[in-house]
Amino acid sequence: MGAEGRVGMTTNTNTGAKIAVATVTAVASLAGPATSALAADTTAEANADAGQAVARAQESTREAVKAASVAKAAPTGVTEAQAKADAAARNLGTASQSLKKADTDRANANNAYTNAKTTYDNAVKDTGAAQRKVQDAPSKIAQATEQAQQAAARAEQASKDLASARQAQTQAESQRKPVADERAGQQAKSDQAQQAAAKAQQAADAEQKKADAAKAAQAKADTDRAKAESDRAKAEQDAKSAAGDQAKAESDKARAEQDVKTATDAKTKADADAAAKQATLDGKTKAEAAAKAEKDAADQKVKDLEAADGDLAALAAKLEAAKQAQTRAEQAQTKAEQAAEQAKSAKDSAARDATAKQAAADAAAKDAAAKKTAADQAQKQLSRGTLGWFEQLAASGDGDAKDAVRYFEDVMKDPEQAKLLKVGDGSSATSLDNAIKAVAFIRECNQLRAKEGVPPLKVGYLLTAMAEIQSDKQWTQNEMGHDNYMTPDSWGETGWHGVYSGSSQNVADGHGDPFIGWYDYEKQSYKNDAADGRLDGLDKDGKPVGGYGHYTNIVDSLSNVTGFGAANDDWYTQNFATSVYGTDPYGKPAGIKGVDVDTYLNGLQAYKSGLENAGATYRTAQTKADQAARDAKSAADALAKAQQAAEQARTKAEQAARDAQTRKDELEAAQKAYDAALAAQGDKAQALKQAKAEQAAKTQAYDTARQATRTAQSDYDAAKATAEAAQSALDKANTAVAQAQRAIDTAKTRAEQAAKAGKDAEARITAAEAARTQAGKDLQKAQAAKAKAEAERDAALKDKATSDARITELDRTIARFDKAIADAGAKARAAQTALDTANGDKTKAEAVIADYSTAKDQLAKAQERQAKAEAALKAATKAKEQADEAYAKAKAAYDKAKADKTASDRELAAAKHAEAEAKAKADAAKKAQQARKQAADKAERQAEAAKHASDTADRNAVTAAKRLLAGDDTGNTTGDESTATTDTGLAHTGTASETLLGLTAIMTLAGAGCVLMRRRQAKHASGWN
């Protein structure tokens, strides 16, 4: 049974017959169509629920069918509504086009009517005017005839007045001309005098500028000399100081080297003594260990013999322990020796590191000293401009740079040439800033060559030096010109043009960009010359063209090297060369390859930055030197620690060796003791006596050996301390030697720098004296030239004053003639005006006469035009009326089509809405039908389960009845009074038979697609188990 049907089992022997009767009755009731209540009791309420479910299912089916039919018909309504709406839209479009055309036609008709009306109105006005003109013609003609006669008389008088005025004007102009000519001559003299005065003033200003420059040069020479003398004195003092420092350092080094020798000898001796003492100590230690082992063995032997049996087992155990102890000692010795070797390697590495770092510290100190010297000289080197750079390149072996330096030196040897140079001055082409600026022009030149399909130029140091010097000459002399690349007479007659193949030069002044003139303008001249196929200096019309030599220099494909100089105030020089042959003026094979522009610029900028940053470079080097010194000290400290660690490791290794030897000795003693005990088993008494004698001897020997070991240890410790002190003294002496050597190197460097500085100062003093002498000469020459120019200026100004006075007098005479000419001209213009007015009046009067003479003809033409305009107006009026009528019809048709379109749109929207609602209802009905079908399927399954339970109960009841009838007195009872067996009646289920649901009802519900079941569960009494 299921859980709710489980019962307790009891024994009732008195009521067996009654139970049997009740069971038979129950079996009889099972033969009917009702389902057994033991499986599931179905009530009348369940019948009602099933009926309602069937009704709801049928109603849902009807609604679903209805909704489906509506949904099925809906698309047809939308389709028709859509078609109707589309037709209405087409009709509306047609009506709209018709309305637009009618509106256009109406507008055109209105315009035509308006124009016709205007034409007609104007024709009516013209006809009226023509009629009045016919009436006025006699009087107008008479009046105009009189006016024409009067105008003719005025014209005759005006002609006479005009002739008289023109004669007077001509006479005054002829009298004015000689006076004006003289005035022009005087003005030319005045202008010439003004120009001469201006030129003289310009010359005076130029000479004043030269005088100022000479004074400035004198002042600069004085300053340079004072600075050079100060530098020379400082250099001499530095040299003395460096010499003293070097002598002291060498003395210190000699003493330190002697100390090294002494310390080395002492260390060698101490090391040998310590080694001997170590060997003695090792021997004594080993002897002590052996003596102790023998003593211990003797002690143990006595003890063993006294123990009666010698305890061979204990001796065997001791022997084994001694063997293990020896193994551990040997392992410890190996580990200690490895540690000692590692410590020694670390010490050697630390020694190498200390040596390397000390060398690095020495090198860094030397580098810092050199950079300090460079920093001290940086500003001076900057003032040498590109010459300083060329000198640096020459020192590195660059041949082209060497030639550039020689060129500078040769030019500066010549006083006349040297005074034109301002090497390193901020305005000079040799200043580093202007040299960098010049690179931009070389780039521009190469870009122009690229446009012409010509390879780029490289930069030559010598050609650059020449270009810079030439630009300086032009700037100083304020005069543009070409240099023939010749310096002093030692160069011979060929000069540099004899060395360079295809060399050429462009110069310019006063141009922000010289290539505008050199290239842009001259290229056009070149094109003009080449237009006729010949380069003869003439264009195709035979007219001269401008020069274009600068242009051809720039685009010359044979040139491959250049140099550019750019001084202040836009003084430019560019040199070009193809290659070099033979020997240069310095007697060496010539051959310039040049460097590309980027390499040249990078080198120049790096040189300039290096000088400008020399101070920072020195400080960085000094910082590195300080760090290197600290590193060297740290390495030395590390070496000392490594030496100490190595010594400690060596001591531990030696101690481990001694311990291993002791353990070995102990093993041998244990082995001997064991062997002796084993042999002594035969004669114990004699063995004991002999053992005690050996014990006494071994004890005495051990005491003697131990004392010897202590003495040897003390000797070794003293020798070791002496060796360590000797090593420390040697290290100290070596450090002193290294320090002394560094001091010597520093002193030598300072001495060399001082000597160089002194030599340089001497050269600067000589140059300053020469510059001051030359500046004095230049000042005298400039002052004399200025006085001469001022005298010429004063004379020119005097001539100008004389001419200006005569011009003033002549201007007054010319003014009188100009007034007479102006008066005559005014009279002539007045007469001309009167003549023109009279002729005009006469012409007007004649025109009036001619006009009124044709008044009748004009009236006839006006009447004809009026008739034509009236006919056109009638036709336009009719056309306008027709157009208005057509527009009204088109407007009505459009309004109707628009209303139809609006109505059809509403109908379409309503049809779509109805279709959507029908579809929604159909979808809802379909879902409800599906839900009810699912419920009916569930009820059917429940009914099948109930039937299965009923069948099972029937079989169980029959079986029970059979058992009772056969005499089984065991009964089943439930715990509910409604089903319990009583003494007065049969057992019953507690459910009325009229509430049973028959199979017919179940089939009816199943046929409707829905079966509803309600099962009544058994209730158990609290007294059941």
Secondary structure, 3 states (H helix, E strand, C coil): CCHHHCCCEEECCCCHHHHHHHHHHHHHHHCCCCCCCCCCCCCHHHHHHHHHHHHHHHHHHHHHHHHHHHHHHHHHHHHHHHHHHHHHHHHHHHHHHHHHHHHHHHHHHHHHHHHHHHHHHHHHHHHHHHHHHHHHHHHHHHHHHHHHHHHHHHHHHHHHHHHHHHHHHHHHHHHHHHHHHHHHHHHHHHHHHHHHHHHHHHHHHHHHHHHHHHHHHHHHHHHHHHHHHHHHHHHHHHHHHHHHHHHHHHHHHHHHHHHHHHHHHHHHHHHHHHHHHHHHHHHHHHHHHHHHHHHHHHHHHHHHHHCCCCCHHHHHHHHHHHHHHHHHHHHHHHHHHHHHHHHHHHHHHHHHHHHHHHHHHHHHHHHHHHHHHHHHHHHHHHCCHHHHHHHHHHHCCCHHHHHHHHHHHHHHHCHHHHCCCCCCCCCCCCCHHHHHHHHHHHHHHHHHHHHCCCCCCEECHHHHHHHHHHHHHHHHHCCCCCCCCCCCHHHCCCHHHHCEECCEEEEEECCCCCHHHHHHHHHHHHHHHHCCCCCCCECCCCCECCCCHHHHHHHCCCCCEEEEEEECCCEEEEEEECEECCECCCCCECCCCCECHHHHHHHHHHHHHHHHCHHHHHHHHHHHHHHHHHHHHHHHHHHHHHHHHHHHHHHHHHHHHHHHHHHHHHHHHHHHHHHHHHHCCCCHHHHHHHHHHHHHHHHHHHHHHHHHHHHHHHHHHHHHHHHHHHHHHHHHHHHHHHHHHHHHHHHHHHHHHHHHHHHHHHHHHHHHHHHHHHHHHHHHHHHHHHHHHHHHHHHHHHHHHHHHHHHHHHHHHHHHHHHHHHHHHHHHHHHHHHHHHHHHHHHHHHHHHHHHHCHHHHHHHHHHHHHHHHHHHHHHHHHHHHHHHHHHHHHHHHHHHHHHHHHHHHHHHHHHHHHHHHHHHHHHHHHHHHHHHHHHHHHHHHHHHHHHHHHHHHHHHHHHHHHHHCCCCEEECCCCCCCCCCCCCCCCCCCCHHHCCCHHHHHHHHHCCCCCCCCCCCCCCCCCC
